[in-house]
Amino acid sequence: MNNSLLCLVIFLVLSQELLANTGHWRQEVVSNLSDANGTCDSNDTMSLAKADRLTLAQLGCSNNTPPLQPLIAEFLVHDYDQISDSTLTLVGYSDLSESTGALFVDCVDVQGHVIAPLLNNFPLTASSEINRHLEIPRECFQTEQVRFNLYQSGQGRFVLDQLRLNLRSHFRRASLVSSNLLENGPPLLAQSYSDNEDSDSYRPLGSCQDKPEALPREEFTFDTFDFETIRDAILVLDVRAQDGPATVHLSCFDEHNKFIATIANNVVIERENQHKFLPVPQDCFVGKHVIIRTMPSANSCLGLDLIALDLYSDARESRIERAQSSGQCKTNTQVGCDPELNRNDGEYLKWFACGDRDAYSSPTMLTFAVPEFRTLQKASLVMDTTASGDVAYLRVDCYNASGQPIERVAPYQHYPATPRTYTFDIPAACFQSPKLYLRFARGGPNCIGPDFIRVLTTSTAQENRVPNVFGLQAYSSKMSVQPNEQISFHVSSPYKPLNLDIVRLGLEDQLMLHVENLNAENYDFNVDAYRNGLQWPSAYSFRVPHHWPGGMYVARLYSGANSFPTIFFVSQASTGPRKSNNTIAVLGSTFTWSAYNVWNGKSLYRYFPYDESGRTTARAIAMRLPLVSIKPGGRDLEDNERKGHTAAAERWLLEWLERERYSYTPFSEEALDNNPNILDGYSVLVLNTHSEYWTAGMYDALDRFLDRGGSLLNLSGNTLYSKIVKTRESIERLGLGEVHSDSSRGGKWRELGRPEARVLGVAYDARGYGTSAGYQVTLANHWLFKFTNSRLGETLGTISMPTSSGYGASGLETDKIVEHISPTNILLLAKGLNPNGGGANLTYYQHTGGGGVLSAGSIHFAKGLVIDETLNQLVRNFLDRYQ
């Protein structure tokens, strides 16, 4: 909430090389599937291409519990080092005889060592269907072979229907416009014709016909609208020979069938199916289409499953910001469609301009974000669609912000009931602002369903690139890391040589690692990096050793007098030999750090340049940015007095826990949102300093924790205040009445039917903002004051470490009891003496789950805790009872 305090730290992310575009989505399917060592057998990979309930591959189905011998699924990814985002689509069905089964998915390296868990102990129930999109950490992509282990516990069986890898990379998969295989015998997959789908269905090339001497040339025409900016291209083949080794010659031709260049000569094809990654000469790209021809050797019979052209160019993919329709695609329900339409996942679920059962409805309107609209060179609309029947028509027009038509984008034409990808040029007149509005109107009795819709653009675009003048900066790939997990540091620096020190921050700082002579360059960035994140390459990565104790760590990069720190937590037990059994979890307020981050002048609290909406704050802030300060030049971690409300301030509480010899495990808020079971096994959850921004998943996890008997030590102010939605790129904060990208409602939690006071006992209001004071005791005979000799009316916490608002443990932003909302059994232990009734309420109540909830109601509480002996004893009493 406070707009004047320093905030620091580096928020952590997955990243890759910084380039002009932000990446393109495509799909890959399983290239190899190993048998499971259970009572069930696995089938081939063909069944996993589509969610069709056919030919299901089964997981290990023994009656044992993990570790079972897993089912190993392997994908081949030629641009593994370019992947910026990825998910694993998993569709399956359980037939368990009991409800205690669980599903596990890990990504592993080629030796079978676990790199990262994707799904851990996911509960399976009898006859249930599972449809999950699992986010994949960047470190899973170490070689072209990307592998996943899948296994289950419990009796019965779990069967896989679909397993797909969804990737975002600087390589985009070009649309296959046509193929003469559609005329020469069996078609090359209806799906391959549309989006080059790899489905293990091998269609014979022409040389397999009755007269092999004819050796017809097979032609594949791909769309290359961005041919002038193509930097690299890879031809992807999934092919096999019917009767043993054979060879094939591939070449490229222009739109007028003029030979340009040889791609590959005498490529050896084995009997077993295999993927081939063939570089395509840049000379092949001279127009809006390129033709690739295959010529198998004489008397050879080749079967082709996939032919795809992956292009690396300056084309930028504009995302759908909003979808409006009165049909199945709605943003005012939980069935919002913009997330699905942005992703190529093979699910044709949302129908254009259709109500139920093909009934006519109003046209569908899609809004795309095009920040580089002033400098566009070319733009194309690309969509993958299928129809619900044989009579379906569609036209596309662009409109202005006032709802007036501008120009036709796609003519009124027939769309078949088989999936197919279409590409249309978008007239320059359509781009009048950073928003592109497209209207899709249908005709005919059948509906048209898209898998994805994209706008691809190229631009002269120095406008969307920003020179980096910030000097040395960095961020990390994770905020919480487990022992033996890999973490990487992504750095931009004009200075050399560059060194790295990793230090555990505690009562005594401890140097854990020193590395010299790292490689880094000074990287520019996109103008929308504040929202979409940075993609700087990794300067250094390593696996966290098992012996490193839990706690807050700083990775300090430096060159001479220039330095920059980035924070991460090691999430395992800290050293604490008191009477603690490591049942205390401490949640770092990492989403709050990000919300206040004004890297490049933008945050959830700061104005940013041209946006037609007129907003003065960002709707979303990326998590893969250097977290610097809410003031230019500020460095929170380098403030030795730690007066603020973000990372450096949180050290007070962690050091107090160590001083009092309590063992604890720290987690980031992102870790809690990613794993709802992360609090299992802990008795006390501690909130630290300023835990303002909470996702629905975090809130749900807190409720479950308290319902099962856990206790909450809330040493934070302005807590659980705003709802956010975490995407892969950013955190979104919207106002009441606005709709998030996941189609849920925006606003404060109290406006959405989940007031924080019902759980915490207290809630923030603006009284007392920016002031500090001590507390006055109001219930001295409570057991929490045992051993303190406190008396009614006595003051405590008046002396504290220096704060940004003076001295006193009740300060900066304070939370109070809310009548008719706070639990009826809440007790007011002490009240802050801040002016105008603005003092923090120090409260306690026993939760119906059996645990206790103690709330300090103040951002600056820990600054008094480390000095005031009464506050010391009060918090010790709580921990000693509940940990």
C-alpha positions, -999 to 999 in steps of 0.1 A, spaced: 0 0 0 28 25 9 42 44 -22 72 59 -5 92 30 10 121 12 -4 118 -23 -17 144 -47 -32 152 -81 -41 153 -100 -73 122 -119 -81 129 -152 -97 120 -167 -130 126 -190 -159 144 -173 -187 163 -175 -220 182 -154 -244 169 -118 -248 155 -113 -283 130 -91 -300 99 -112 -298 83 -129 -268 78 -164 -282 53 -186 -299 34 -216 -287 34 -250 -304 28 -287 -295 49 -318 -294 37 -353 -287 55 -383 -272 83 -396 -294 91 -426 -272 72 -443 -244 87 -470 -222 68 -499 -206 57 -497 -170 68 -523 -146 34 -532 -132 5 -555 -138 -7 -533 -167 11 -530 -200 16 -497 -219 6 -492 -256 23 -472 -283 24 -435 -285 -4 -431 -311 -31 -430 -285 -15 -401 -266 -18 -376 -295 -55 -368 -288 -79 -369 -259 -103 -394 -276 -106 -422 -250 -90 -446 -275 -61 -470 -271 -51 -458 -237 -15 -462 -224 -15 -474 -188 7 -465 -159 23 -490 -136 -6 -506 -118 8 -528 -91 -7 -526 -56 25 -511 -42 31 -476 -32 58 -454 -48 84 -457 -58 70 -478 -86 89 -483 -118 76 -452 -137 62 -449 -172 88 -428 -190 75 -404 -218 102 -388 -240 97 -357 -262 123 -344 -287 127 -306 -286 153 -292 -311 152 -257 -295 154 -269 -259 177 -240 -250 152 -215 -264 121 -225 -244 106 -196 -224 74 -213 -212 59 -248 -213 32 -270 -200 25 -307 -200 -11 -316 -209 -22 -347 -192 -56 -363 -197 -66 -396 -182 -90 -417 -161 -87 -436 -129 -104 -469 -121 -93 -472 -85 -111 -495 -61 -103 -472 -32 -99 -434 -29 -64 -434 -15 -45 -435 -48 -23 -407 -60 -6 -396 -92 30 -384 -95 47 -367 -125 84 -356 -125 107 -343 -152 140 -362 -153 173 -360 -171 185 -387 -195 200 -407 -166 167 -408 -149 175 -383 -121 146 -361 -110 150 -325 -120 117 -312 -107 83 -325 -95 54 -314 -117 26 -332 -99 31 -346 -64 7 -369 -46 -23 -357 -67 -53 -375 -52 -71 -400 -74 -107 -411 -68 -127 -439 -83 -139 -434 -119 -126 -398 -120 -113 -379 -150 -81 -359 -148 -74 -330 -172 -43 -310 -161 -19 -285 -176 13 -288 -156 37 -260 -156 73 -271 -164 104 -254 -150 130 -242 -174 157 -265 -160 137 -295 -173 150 -286 -208 187 -296 -207 190 -316 -239 169 -324 -270 155 -354 -251 130 -341 -226 117 -368 -203 89 -373 -178 83 -400 -152 47 -408 -144 36 -432 -117 8 -439 -93 0 -453 -59 -31 -471 -48 -50 -501 -61 -67 -502 -95 -53 -485 -125 -48 -450 -140 -48 -448 -178 -35 -420 -200 -56 -408 -228 -35 -378 -239 0 -365 -232 12 -334 -250 40 -310 -245 30 -273 -251 60 -251 -257 67 -214 -262 99 -206 -280 114 -180 -304 108 -207 -330 72 -206 -344 57 -235 -363 47 -223 -397 13 -230 -411 11 -259 -436 -9 -243 -464 -12 -273 -488 3 -306 -497 -1 -327 -528 -5 -358 -506 -41 -348 -504 -43 -357 -540 -19 -387 -542 -35 -414 -521 -41 -412 -484 -41 -377 -469 -13 -366 -447 -33 -365 -416 -62 -341 -414 -45 -327 -384 -11 -324 -401 -28 -304 -429 -39 -279 -403 -12 -277 -376 14 -303 -386 3 -326 -358 26 -355 -348 1 -384 -340 20 -415 -349 -1 -421 -379 23 -427 -408 11 -419 -443 30 -432 -473 49 -409 -496 43 -412 -533 71 -437 -539 50 -463 -521 24 -465 -548 21 -493 -574 46 -477 -598 76 -467 -577 95 -459 -609 73 -428 -612 88 -413 -581 65 -384 -577 77 -354 -558 58 -346 -527 52 -309 -521 46 -291 -489 38 -254 -490 43 -234 -458 33 -199 -449 63 -175 -444 47 -141 -442 77 -128 -422 102 -141 -448 122 -109 -447 131 -113 -410 137 -151 -407 170 -157 -391 169 -195 -386 147 -224 -397 145 -261 -388 126 -287 -408 112 -313 -384 104 -348 -398 89 -378 -381 95 -405 -407 103 -442 -411 112 -467 -439 90 -496 -445 116 -522 -457 148 -511 -440 172 -482 -445 163 -458 -473 173 -423 -483 155 -391 -491 165 -358 -508 148 -325 -497 149 -291 -514 131 -258 -514 114 -239 -542 97 -205 -544 61 -198 -551 67 -201 -588 82 -236 -585 117 -223 -591 144 -243 -574 163 -223 -547 185 -246 -526 191 -282 -514 181 -287 -478 195 -321 -473 208 -348 -497 206 -386 -491 192 -384 -456 192 -419 -442 159 -431 -428 158 -462 -407 130 -488 -403 120 -475 -369 103 -442 -367 126 -413 -359 127 -375 -357 150 -356 -380 159 -319 -374 173 -305 -406 186 -269 -409 169 -250 -438 191 -225 -457 181 -189 -453 181 -185 -491 149 -206 -492 129 -177 -478 122 -152 -507 84 -148 -505 52 -153 -485 53 -191 -491 80 -217 -494 76 -250 -511 96 -280 -497 98 -311 -519 108 -346 -509 124 -372 -533 128 -407 -518 154 -430 -533 142 -456 -559 122 -486 -547 121 -472 -512 88 -468 -492 88 -441 -466 60 -433 -441 57 -397 -430 39 -388 -398 50 -352 -393 66 -325 -415 69 -292 -398 88 -260 -404 99 -241 -373 109 -205 -380 129 -181 -359 121 -145 -370 113 -111 -357 76 -119 -358 59 -111 -325 28 -129 -313 2 -106 -299 -19 -121 -271 -56 -120 -267 -65 -97 -239 -103 -101 -239 -129 -123 -256 -166 -113 -257 -194 -136 -269 -229 -146 -259 -221 -182 -269 -199 -207 -249 -170 -183 -249 -177 -159 -220 -155 -139 -197 -181 -132 -170 -181 -169 -159 -154 -194 -149 -154 -206 -185 -134 -177 -199 -118 -183 -233 -89 -160 -237 -64 -184 -219 -75 -213 -241 -74 -193 -273 -38 -181 -266 -26 -217 -263 -22 -244 -289 -34 -274 -269 -56 -294 -294 -88 -285 -276 -115 -270 -299 -138 -260 -271 -152 -225 -276 -175 -218 -305 -177 -186 -325 -210 -168 -325 -229 -198 -312 -253 -206 -284 -261 -241 -272 -268 -267 -299 -255 -246 -328 -281 -219 -322 -272 -185 -337 -258 -159 -314 -241 -125 -316 -206 -123 -332 -175 -130 -311 -152 -100 -304 -115 -106 -297 -92 -78 -284 -54 -82 -290 -26 -62 -274 -4 -46 -301 19 -21 -283 40 -17 -314 10 -6 -336 28 26 -348 57 8 -364 41 -23 -379 54 -36 -412 32 -67 -416 5 -84 -396 -12 -118 -401 -42 -135 -385 -35 -172 -379 -63 -195 -366 -67 -233 -362 -104 -242 -364 -128 -271 -369 -166 -270 -375 -193 -289 -357 -208 -299 -391 -204 -296 -429 -221 -263 -433 -202 -236 -415 -191 -202 -427 -172 -173 -411 -160 -138 -419 -136 -116 -399 -136 -78 -398 -116 -53 -377 -133 -25 -357 -122 6 -339 -125 12 -302 -159 29 -307 -174 -2 -324 -172 10 -360 -161 -13 -388 -128 -5 -405 -119 -32 -430 -125 -69 -439 -97 -92 -427 -110 -126 -439 -138 -131 -465 -170 -150 -459 -160 -186 -466 -167 -222 -458 -149 -239 -429 -148 -278 -430 -154 -302 -401 -118 -312 -400 -91 -291 -382 -72 -268 -404 -50 -237 -400 -58 -205 -419 -36 -174 -424 -49 -139 -435 -32 -106 -440 -45 -79 -416 -48 -44 -433 -26 -17 -419 -58 5 -414 -69 -19 -386 -41 -7 -363 -52 26 -348 -42 21 -311 -24 -5 -290 -56 -26 -292 -67 -46 -322 -104 -54 -323 -115 -84 -345 -151 -94 -350 -159 -130 -360 -194 -134 -376 -206 -169 -386 -231 -182 -411 -247 -216 -418 -263 -240 -393 -230 -253 -378 -206 -238 -354 -169 -232 -358 -145 -239 -329 -110 -226 -327 -80 -243 -310 -59 -211 -311 -61 -176 -327 -30 -155 -331 -20 -122 -345 16 -122 -358 34 -90 -365 67 -76 -377 78 -41 -369 105 -15 -375 101 -13 -337 128 5 -321 98 18 -302 93 -16 -285 130 -19 -276 145 -1 -247 183 4 -243 195 -9 -210 212 19 -190 207 3 -156 242 -12 -153 246 -44 -134 213 -62 -127 201 -98 -121 173 -121 -112 171 -158 -103 151 -187 -117 134 -195 -84 124 -178 -52 123 -211 -32 146 -239 -39 149 -274 -23 182 -291 -17 195 -308 -49 173 -285 -69 189 -263 -96 188 -225 -95 202 -201 -121 211 -165 -121 203 -143 -151 225 -112 -155 229 -81 -176 261 -63 -171 283 -38 -190 311 -46 -165 338 -73 -165 351 -94 -149 320 -105 -131 320 -124 -98 294 -141 -76 291 -146 -38 262 -165 -23 257 -157 14 232 -171 39 217 -142 58 213 -148 95 225 -137 129 259 -141 113 261 -140 76 279 -170 61 296 -172 27 285 -204 10 298 -201 -25 322 -179 -45 325 -180 -83 347 -158 -105 348 -147 -141 311 -152 -151 300 -143 -186 274 -117 -191 266 -89 -216 245 -57 -214 211 -67 -228 183 -44 -240 147 -54 -233 112 -50 -246 91 -21 -237 65 -45 -222 91 -64 -201 75 -50 -170 45 -72 -178 60 -101 -198 93 -104 -180 129 -105 -191 147 -132 -210 183 -127 -201 205 -158 -204 218 -176 -174 252 -165 -162 255 -193 -137 235 -222 -124 241 -249 -98 223 -275 -76 218 -265 -40 239 -288 -18 220 -310 7 240 -296 36 230 -260 31 207 -250 60 173 -234 53 170 -196 53 172 -164 33 201 -163 9 215 -135 -12 234 -140 -45 255 -109 -48 270 -102 -83 297 -77 -85 324 -62 -107 347 -38 -89 326 -13 -70 294 -23 -90 272 -49 -74 236 -62 -74 219 -86 -49 192 -111 -56 173 -131 -30 162 -167 -27 151 -191 0 165 -225 7 134 -244 18 146 -270 44 151 -269 81 172 -241 94 196 -247 123 177 -244 155 186 -268 183 163 -253 209 131 -272 216 119 -269 180 111 -298 158 111 -279 125 73 -276 125 74 -239 118 69 -226 82 77 -190 74 61 -174 44 82 -147 26 60 -119 13 75 -122 -22 44 -112 -42 43 -79 -22 79 -73 -31 71 -77 -68 39 -55 -66 60 -26 -53 88 -31 -78 92 -1 -102 119 -16 -124 119 6 -155 93 29 -139 63 6 -137 46 -13 -109 12 -19 -94 17 16 -78 33 37 -105 23 54 -137 34 38 -170 34 53 -205 6 53 -232 -24 31 -225 -57 40 -239 -75 28 -208 -62 58 -189 -49 37 -160 -22 52 -139 -9 18 -126 0 -15 -142 -26 -42 -143 1 -69 -141 38 -70 -131 62 -97 -143 79 -119 -118 111 -123 -138 126 -88 -132 153 -74 -110 134 -62 -79 150 -29 -72 129 -2 -54 98 19 -55 122 48 -57 147 52 -85 182 40 -74 169 25 -42 184 -7 -29 164 -22 0 189 -49 9 217 -24 10 198 -4 36 216 -16 68 190 0 90 162 -21 73 136 6 78 113 -6 50 86 -32 45 99 -57 20 129 -81 18 154 -64 41 127 -58 68 119 -95 68 154 -103 81 144 -91 116 120 -119 122 142 -146 107 172 -135 128 149 -135 159 139 -171 152 175 -181 150 185 -161 181 157 -179 200 169 -212 185 136 -221 167 141 -242 136 120 -230 107 115 -236 69 110 -206 47 89 -206 15 80 -180 -11 44 -171 -18 48 -185 -53 58 -219 -38 26 -219 -17 5 -210 -47 21 -237 -68 18 -265 -42 -14 -265 -21 1 -293 1 33 -275 10 21 -268 45 15 -305 53 36 -316 82 39 -281 97 21 -270 129 26 -232 127 26 -208 97 43 -175 102 34 -144 81 62 -119 79 60 -80 78 38 -72 47 19 -102 33 -6 -81 12 -12 -100 -20 -28 -134 -20 -40 -157 -48 -71 -179 -44 -48 -210 -42 -29 -194 -13 -61 -185 5 -75 -220 1 -43 -235 14 -44 -213 45 -80 -223 52 -72 -260 48 -42 -256 71 -62 -240 99 -91 -264 94 -68 -294 100 -55 -279 133 -26 -257 122 -19 -224 139 -12 -190 124 13 -165 137 5 -133 117 33 -108 123 23 -88 93 2 -57 86 -21 -49 57 -24 -87 54 -44 -108 29 -57 -75 14 -58 -78 -24 -66 -107 -46 -41 -114 -73 -40 -140 -101 -6 -155 -109 1 -163 -145 33 -179 -158 46 -144 -166 32 -121 -139 9 -113 -111 -23 -95 -120 -42 -71 -96 -75 -57 -108 -103 -37 -93 -138 -48 -84 -159 -53 -116 -128 -62 -137 -121 -97 -150 -88 -115 -147 -71 -135 -174 -84 -167 -158 -120 -152 -160 -122 -148 -122 -134 -115 -107 -109 -88 -95 -110 -69 -63 -101 -70 -27 -108 -102 -9 -133 -85 14 -152 -74 -17 -153 -110 -31 -170 -126 -1 -139 -137 17 -131 -109 42 -96 -113 57 -108 -105 92 -128 -137 93 -96 -157 92 -69 -133 107 -92 -116 132 -82 -82 119 -82 -62 87 -64 -31 74 -79 4 72 -61 37 66 -63 50 101 -28 54 115 -11 52 81 25 63 82 27 66 120 44 44 146 38 39 183 38 13 211 10 -9 223 -11 -6 254 -20 -39 272 -58 -45 274 -58 -82 287 -29 -87 310 -41 -119 326 -41 -139 293 -18 -169 291 1 -153 262 14 -127 288 28 -155 311 63 -147 325 60 -111 314 47 -94 346 26 -72 323 -1 -51 339 -34 -36 324 -27 -3 307 11 -9 305 28 1 273 51 -23 253 69 -21 220 75 16 223 112 11 216 120 -5 184 146 -6 156 143 25 134 114 24 110 103 45 80 76 60 102 95 66 134 98 43 164 73 17 177 61 -18 170 26 -6 159 34 11 127 32 21 90 0 2 81 -21 -13 109 -50 -38 111 -79 -38 134 -109 -59 146 -139 -56 123 -173 -57 141 -196 -85 129 -168 -101 108 -140 -109 131 -146 -142 150 -169 -139 180 -143 -154 203 -115 -130 194 -96 -114 223 -79 -79 222 -46 -84 240 -32 -49 233 -39 -19 211 -15 5 194 -13 41 205 -11 56 170 -32 88 165 -68 90 154 -76 55 165 -51 41 141 -33 17 164 -27 -20 155 -49 -45 173 -28 -74 189 -54 -102 189 -58 -139 196 -85 -164 190 -88 -202 189 -97 -215 155 -125 -241 151 -98 -264 137 -81 -265 171 -51 -242 165 -45 -206 176 -44 -174 155 -22 -146 169 -22 -114 148 1 -84 155 -17 -62 130 14 -42 121 40 -40 94 67 -29 118 60 -54 146 92 -75 141 113 -43 145 100 -41 181 101 -79 186 139 -80 184 142 -54 213 111 -55 235 113 -84 260 75 -85 266 68 -90 229 96 -116 229 80 -136 256 45 -133 241 56 -148 208 77 -174 225 46 -185 245 26 -189 213 53 -209 195 60 -231 225 23 -241 228 15 -247 192 47 -257 173 
